[in-house]
Amino acid sequence: MSPGRVGLAAIVVAIAAAALVVPPARARGAAAESETRRVSAELSEIRSRLAEAERRRGARALALEEGSVAVEGEVLTALRGAVVDALAGLDLSRVRLSVAPATTPAAASLSLRAQGNQGELLRLLDRLAHPTGSLVLDDVALRPAGDDALALDLTGFILRGSP
């Protein structure tokens, strides 16, 4: 075979090969582009749904936190009010009352100091330690305070979920 015919045959084979290979490759390329666009659109949709879910979760967490703070405030106010009611009508002096949020399982803690005679302090303890109450007395100490008076140091707490 002459070199010209070999060259012509090579060109014909190349054209035939291109005719057989290029269209399927183009089809695969087009399919890949289509799949890339579909996956990109799906990814965009997932990101959008995720952002919406995170926004809702943040709003829910904020609402729960605000509700928790409101409930905590209500518990503190109720505890303070119950202790003030227990103190009403008693002849006590140097009364110091502190109510604060507490760590789980307690909802609120109480610290109370007062001076008075034994009978008045025992009446106060009876009111605070009432069996139907939700206050748990943690530490109670009576000590002499001079001139027939006693000093009371008391700590206690209310458990979460207590009325």
C-alpha angles and dihedrals in degrees: 000000000000122000091245092056092047089052091047091048090050090052092049091049090048092050091047091047090048090049090052099040107034101060095052090045090051090049091051090048091050090047090050091050090049091049090048091053091047093049091046091052091047091049090050090051092049091050090050092050091046092051090050092048091049091049091051091046091051091049091048092049091049091050091049091048092049090047090049091051090049092049090045090052091049091050092050092048092047093049093047090048093049092052092046089051090050090052093051115115095008121123099232133141138200091029114180118182126184126178121182141166112270137205122261131314088029120066099197138003130217133206119185132178125180141155128218144111121306095257094053093047092048090050088053091050090048090053093047096044094049109150093232093052125097096223115111112205107220104177128007123181130175118191135170115272099179134264097047090308128125130204119223122207112185136172127183145148145211119233120233111268094025115138 
